[in-house]
Amino acid sequence: MPGNEADGSETVSSLGHPSPTTRLSTLGVFKSALGCIRRDPVLAVPFVVVGMLVAFVDWLRQHDSIPAVAADALGQSVSVTYSVFPQGTTRTVRHVGALIDLETRYLRWAVGLEVLVPLAVGIAGWMTITRVLDTHSGPRALSRYIALAAIVSMPELLGGFSVDIPDFLIGLMLLAVGLFVLTRLFLLPALLVTGSDFVTALRQSYHRSQGQGITIAGLIISIGLAYWGLATVPVAGGFLSTAVVAPIHAVAIGTVFSTGSRETVSIPDDHIESGDTRSDESQ
């Protein structure tokens, strides 16, 4: 897997077992991800296609009769717009309240439009991560990936969640907790792609991210800022955010995942729960 070579990498133990893995710096992961895309441009194609879809959906939302609003992040001076699953940041959103009391034909149109984007984003992420890991991923893994990606995107449809925190220290603490949770979920997409069920993927994402926390936190902040920054570009922001940042995000997940799985990239469901079993079978 490209991305295991980086300046300043070091050998660590994965999940407390003696099998050595390479820990990359944040910059090293970005270099590996960009190098991987440069060597295999097909990795970027799914999200380029989805980026065009996102831009088109933004345009449709602005011109049809069903109310839509600008994405909350675009009104912020600085925002880290990060999702557990690789996806761009749209310039418009349509909240579920706008769908109430619509005529059936308009309701079908609006719901279909809102379902189309997470479906396309899920397929693009699954395709990219599967390719970067060079693993076989079947229909069941695809359905799990799309289902969880759709769930992650639901808060935006529901109007998003915002909390005003007047105390700076409390706000800083909550941000730290949120960043910790996101670092532990960083590898979740890769684990779903390789065939893990939801519970196993969550557990293994937590364990595999240990020892990589600083690196992953740097990736989350950098990727989140890039998503937001490109989304602020007038008209083309949704396309740029999706087509440019999402492939890097997906390949970065594959890069970090592969550094913790040097012996085997694809982990069967019946083996993933035991690190000892995985180590024994790789020998």
FENMOLIN-V623549 format. One record per helix or strand. SS is the DSSP state (H for helix, E for strand). FROM is the first residue (numbers start at 1). TO is the last residue. If there is no record, write none. Layout:
((SS & FROM & TO) (SS & FROM & TO))
//
This chain:
((E & 10 & 13) (E & 20 & 23) (H & 26 & 39) (H & 42 & 63) (E & 69 & 70) (H & 72 & 75) (E & 92 & 93) (H & 96 & 99) (H & 104 & 133) (H & 139 & 157) (H & 168 & 185) (H & 188 & 193) (H & 198 & 208) (H & 213 & 231) (H & 237 & 259) (H & 275 & 282))
//
